[in-house]
Amino acid sequence: MLSRIAKPAAPGLASNFFKRPSMSAKYTRPFATVDGNTPRMQPNPSKTRATPISHDRATFTIRDGPVFNGKSFGAKSNISGEAVFTTSLVGYPESLTDPSYRGQILVFTQPLIGNYGIPSAVRDENGLLRYFESPNLQAAGVVVADVAEQYSHWTAVKSLGEWCAEEGVPAVSGVDTRAIVTYLREQGSSLARITIGEEYDADQDEAFVDPEQINLVSKVSTKAPFHVSSSTGDSHIAVIDCGVKENILRSLVGRGASVTAFPYDYPIHKVAHHFDGVFISNGPGDPTHCQDTVYHLRKLMESSQVPIMGICLGHQLLALAAGARTIKLKYGNRAHNIPALDLTTGRCHITSQNHGYAVDTPTLPSDWKEYFVNLNDSSNEGIIHKSRPIFGTQFHPEAKGGPLDSSYLFDTYLESVGRYKRSQAIFQPNRDSRPSPLLVDLLAKERVGVVPTTGMENLLRMGEAGEQAAAAARAA
């Protein structure tokens, strides 16, 4: 597995890596705990990305749409991306560090943003970031009606503007976000630009970059496996990292499951028998870009009875692997207050969501059924297999910033993991899926090789270079 970048599909490579040395029947291997983990370090802001806070004139331009003039309060950087909006009232540090927002310009409908500042990168007992969903600011740009330059909160260490400048992300205030959101609701999510210190030039419309042209998941997924241990249980979950949020890892580890996260395109079906469950994370962009992931999931479901759960993009990839299709929504669902109806119980849950695509329910195969439905727009919010422990949700049960109405779904998943683990013990009495101390020591404790957001123009060039490098590595 550690040679993932070279030849991930080499026969027997992953299997041999997971093999432990032979031991006598009387020897009991000590269980790996978090105490032995190397701390998960947050990278310092790149000096090439960080800029002083800019208070220059700023222009937010929607392609073939209106132009809004405001004031900059972040980095002095011009970017392009997909303009989307969120109606969340709180949780802007978590939203802006959510990898699902990679390549997007995030417009906040809440009139005042930044009043409680930005917290420190303190970590919890599992080595996970307590207040952020990833080590870096992920959105390409930030647009607000009004920004609080003076903040007040016991966890805060800097202002929103200082953070954006450090991360190289432009931010605009003083614009009519009501008019922006009205336009996006009527016309749908649109390409847009943020220009700092320059007059708007209609000729620049040619420069808009569509993030749907590239595989954003490949930019936020780890490039090699990493591991997070749990000291409270003996389950071991394989996570397919499509841009996994810290609180998803925390929700698993806190319930007694150690986690080994793999790159999004890792052939997970070749190593799934070493784990008690497989989990597919959230992530950005169009799910149809992840054809390798879909293929590996399809092979996994054909060859293994391991429990599987997917969230957001992971839910969509699970549906594609089952044979269904996905569709792009007009303007998506991004909020903390969206009602989702559980079709198996008739109960409604208030959910946190962040997605622009959805599963096309009528295309589900006969052995699958709809699990949850959105009560606002009737779009699909979940699927479940009729006879196997496999399900996915479009919303986020782990929501950081809340609500936690549906967090019980992690318990449901881990209950199926426990049943699978016990059933395997019947056929393989000596089976032990717990991570070995050697595995814990060798694997990284943080996403490997993930480059922070740099604006869509640079991202497109990096994507082309990355795909060329990956093709060369596969051919080596």
N, C-alpha and C positions, 0 to 999 in steps of 0.2 A: 504493500500500500504506500510505503514511503516513496516509492519510485513512480508515483502516479503520473508525474509529468513526462516520464520517459515512455513506458509501455504499460498502461493500466490494465490492458486486457491479456497480458501474457499468461498462458495457461499455468494454473497452480500458484501464481505469485501471491495473490491475496490470501489464498488458503494456507500456504506455507507460513505466511507472516503471522496469522492468527494462531497457528499451532503452538502449544506450550510444550516444554521439555517433558519427557516421560517421568512420572512420579510413582512412588510406591503407593499401595492402597492406604497405608497408614498416614501418609504425609498430607497435611492440610495446608493449602496455600493461603497465606494471609490475604485478606480482602483489601484492595486498594482504597484509600480514602483521600479526601480533598487535601488533607494535611501535607501530602507528598507532592501536590501539584505546584508547578511553577505559576506565579501570579499571572493573570491575564492582563497584559500591559496595553494601555491605550497609547497609540502612536501620537507623537507631538505634531502639531500642525506643520505642514510642509512649508519651508521658507519660500519656495517658489510659488505657493498658492496664497499665502497670507499677505494682506495689504493693510495699510492704515485705514481706519474708518473713513469712508467717503461721505461727505455731506453735500455733494454736488447735485446739480439737476439730474433727474432720472426720468427715463421714458419707458413705459410698459406698453408694448405694441402687440396687438393681436393680428395675426395674418388675415388680410382681407376684412379687417374689422376696425374697431375704434382704437384710438391712441390716447393713452392716459399719461399726463405729466405729473410728476411728484418729486420727492426728495429722497436721495440715497441715504441709507444708514448702515450699510454693510460694506462689502469689498468693492473696490473700484475695478469691476470686471464686467464685460459684456457677454451675455450668454443667450442661448436659444433653447427652447424645450417645449413640452406640452403643458399648457395652462390648465390646471385643475383647481377645484376649490374644496375646502373642508368646512363643515359647520360646527366642528368641535369647539367647545367653550374653553377647555383646559387641555394640558398635555402637549404644548407646542415643542418642548425639548424631545419628547418621545416621538412625536410625529415627524419632526425634521430629521431625526436619526434613523427612521424606519427605512430600510433598504428598498421597500416597495415604492418609495417616492423618487428613486433614482431617475434622472432625466426629466423631472417634472418641475414646473414653476408652481409653487403652492400658494394659493390665494386663501387667506383666512377671512371668514365672514364675521367672526368676533371683532367688534370695532377696535378694541384695545388689546394689543399683544405685547408681551415683554414685561409686564408689571411685576412678575415674581422672578425675573432674571433667569440665569442659567446656572444649574447646580454643578458641583464638582464631579469628577470622575471616580467617586468613591465606589468601592466594590463590596459585594455582600460576602457571606461566608462560603459561597461556592465559587468565588472569583469572578462573578458576573457583574457587569455595570449595573448599579442600582437605579440610576435615573435616565439612562440612555438605552436605546434599542440596538445601537451599533457604535463603534468607536468614533465615527465621524458624522458630520452633517451630510445627509444624503441628497436632499432636494437641490435642484440646480439653481433655484432662486426663490425669494420670499417676497410676497406682496401683502401689505396690510393697510388698513385705513389710517390707523394711528399707532405709533410705537412708543412705549414707555422707556425713555432713556434713563430715568431713575427707577431702580427696582428695589423691592423690599421682600425678602424671604430668608429664613434662617439657613436654607441650603444653598443660597445663591452666592456665586463667586465672581460673576461677570455679567455684563448686560447682553441682551440679544444681539445688539449691533456689534459689540466687541467680538462675540463668538462668530458671527457671520464673517467679519473681516479676517479673523484668524484662519477660518476654514476656506477663505477665498470665494465665498458665496455672496453675490450681490443681493441687496434687499431694498425695497421701495416702500415708502409710506406717503401719506397725503393724497392718495387716489381714492376714487369712489368705488369701493369694493362691491357695493350693492349693484351698481351699473355693470361691473365686470361679471358678477355672478348671474345677473339677469341675462346677459349676452350668452354666457356659457350654457345656461340652462336651455335657452332657445335654439342656439346654433350647435351645441354640443362641445365637448372638449376640443380645444383649438391650439394650433401652434402659436407660440408667442416669443417675444424677445424682451430682454431688459437691457437698456443702453444707458450707461452712466456718463454724464458730462458731455453729451453730444446732442445735436438737434436730430429729430427724426428725419430720415431720408427714405422716401418711398422706394427708391431703387434697392434698398437693403432687404426688401421683401424676398429677393432671390436667395438670401442667406439663411432663411429659416431651415432648421434641420429637424426632421421627423424622427423621434426616438424609436418609432416602430420599425425603422429600417434595420436596427441592430439588435443583437441579443444582449439585453441589459442584464440578464441573469448571470451571464459569464463574467460581468464586471463586479458583481457583488458576492458571488459564491467563492468560498475558500478554494485555493488552488491545490491543497493537500489536506488530508484528514487532520482533525484536531479533536481533543477529548476533554470532557468535563465529568469529574467523578461525583458520585453521591455516596455519602457515608451512612445513609439511612435505609438502604434496600439492596437487593441483589439482582435487579433486572438490568439489562443492557440493551439500549435502543440505538439503532442506526438511523441517523438523521440525514436526509438528503438536503444539503444546504443550498437553497435557491436564493438566499438572502435572509437567513433566519434571524428573527428578533431575539434579543437577550431574554425577554420574558417568556418566550416559548421554551428556551433551554431551562430557565428557572422553574417553569411549571412542571417539566419532566423530572429534573434533578431533585426538586423539592418534594416530589412524591416517591422518591426512592429509586429512580432509574438513572444509572450512569449513561452518558451519551457520548457516542463517537460520531462526529459529523463528517460527511464525505462531500467532495465536489458534486455539483448538480448533475454532471454527466458521467459519474462513476458507475460502472456495471454492478449495481447493488445486488442483482440476483446471484452473483457469483460468491458473495460472502454472507448473504442473509441468514444462512443456517448457523452462523456463529452468534446470532442475536436473538432476542426475545420479541422484537418488534421493529417495524420500519415506520419512520415518520417523514413526511414530505412538508417542507416549510413554505412559508410565504415568499414572495419575490416580486420583482418589477416586470412590467411589459407584457407583451403578447406571448401567451403560453405555447403557441405553435412554433416559436423559435427553438423550443427545447425538445427537438425530435429524438435526440439520443436518450434523454430522460424518459420520454414516453415509451420508447422501445424497451428500455431496461425495466420499467415498471410492468409493462405487458409480460415480459419474460418472467418477472418475479411472481406475478399472479398465476402464471401457468405452471410454475415449478415449485411453489412454496405455499404453505398454509399459514405463514406468519401474519399476525395482525398488522394492519396498515391504517394510518390516519394521515389526512392531509388538511392543511389550512390555507385558505386564500388561493394563491397560485398553485400550491400543492394539491388542493382540491380540484382545480381545473386540469392539472396534469394527470391526476388519477382518473378523471372522467375521459380524457383523451385516450389514456391507456386502455380503458374499458371499451372504447369504440364510439364514444359520444363526440359531439362537436362543441366548440365554444363560440361565443359571439361577443362583439364589442358593444358595450352600452353607450348610450348617447353622451352622458356626462358622468357615468359611474356613481358609486356610492362611497362617500368619505365623510364619516360622522361617528359620534359616540351614542347615538340615540335611535338607531334603526330597528324597527320591530321585525322579528323573524319568528314564524310559526313552526313549531315542531309538529309535523304531520303524524307522528306516531303517538303523541300524547294529547295533542290539541292545546298545548300550552304555548304562550307567546313569550319570547325573551327579548329584552332590549339589548342590542348588540353594537359592538364597535366594528367599523368596516373601512376598508381602503382598497378599492379595486375598480378597474375600468372594463374588465371582461367578466363574463359569466358563462356557466354551463347551459347549453341549449337542451332543456329538459326532455322534449319529445324525441331527441336522438339517443336517449339512454337505452342500452340493450335490455332485454326482457328480464335478466337476472339482477337488475339494479332497479332502485326506486328512489323517488325524490324524498329527502329527509326533512329539509326546511325550505320554507318559501318566504320571500320578502313581502311584507304586508303593505309596503308603499308602492312598489312597481311590479309586484308579482314575479320578479326574477328569481332564479334558483338560488338557494342559500345552503344547500347540502344534498349529498347523495349517500346512499347506504346500500351495500350488497344484501340481497335477500337471504343468503344462507351462510355467509362467511364474515369474520370480524374485520370488515373493511368499510370505512366511511370517511367522508370529507365534509368540511364546512367552509362556506365562502367567507363568513364573518370570523372574527378573532375571539375565541373563548378566553384567551390569555390577556385580553386588552389591558395595556398599561395606560392609565388615565381613566380606565373604567369603561363600561360597567363589567361586572364579573358574573352576571346572571347565568352564563353558559359555561363557566369554568369546570362544572361537573363533567363535561365531556372528556377532560383529561383523565378523570377517575374511571369513566366508562372504558376508555381506551386501555388504561393500565390494568383494569380488571380482566380484559380479554388477553392482555399480555401475560398476566399471571396464570390464566387457564391454559394458554398455549405452553407456557414454561412447564407446568405440572404434567401436561399430556406428553411432552417430549421426554420428561423424566421417566415415564413408564417404559418407553421404548429404548431410551438411552440412560440407564441409571447413573452413569458416571458423567453425564453431560454437565458442564459448568460454563455458562455464558458470561460470567462476570469478567470484567477486564483484568488482565494480568498486570502485576506491577511493572513488568517490562514494557507493556503496551502504554501504560500511563506515563512512564518516564520518557519513552521515545517520541510520542506524539506531541505536537504543539498544543497549547492551551487556548489558542486564539486563531481566528480566521487567518489563513496564510495567503500572502500576495494580493490582498484586495486593495486596489488603488482608490483613493477618495475621489469624489465627484469633481470634475474640472470643467463643466459646461459641455453642451452637446457637440459643439464643433470638435473639441479635443477628444471627446469620448468616441465620436465616430472614427477619427483617425486611429485612436488606440484600439478600437474594436477590430479594425481591419488588420492592424499589426498583430494583435493577439491571435486572431484566427489563422494568420499565416504562420505564426510561431507554433500554434497548437498542431497545425497540419504537418509542419516539419518534425515536431516531436513524435507524432504518431508514425511518421514514415521512418524514423530513425531505428 
